[in-house]
Amino acid sequence: MHITIKVYLYAKGTKFLKSGSFPVVNSEFKKDPDWTAAIAAYQWIQQIKINFAASEDFRIDQVIYNEDIDITELVEKVKP
């Protein structure tokens, strides 16, 4: 199964939006869809962050999946 994730980020003095479709384990998503989406979003944000390694002002403004479910606070709770 795939979910759509949109992340609103800030880095190097600029706000920007990244979006994409990501695979998630169907059984995990059925158990806890928000947490499963948060983990997928966190992993993707870490990849994006690598591209902005020199940016000390990198921040996550908002994370949404499947068009309207805000998981920003959950993403901030995910630990590596």
C-alpha positions, 0 to 999 in steps of 0.5 A: 500500500502507498500513502501520499506525504506532503512536508512543509519545510524551511531551510536556508531562509526559504519555505518549501513543499516536498510531496511524494508517494511512499510504500507502507506495510499494510498490516502496520498501517491498519494497526496504527495509520498515523504512527506508520505514516509518521515513521515513513515521513521521518525517514524521508525528511532525514533524506531531505535534510542531508541535502541541506546539511549546511543549513542550520535553520532547517525545520519542519513546519508541517507534515500531512499525509493522505491530503488532510491528516496532520501528523507534524507532532508525531513526526517530531516524536519519532526517534532513530 
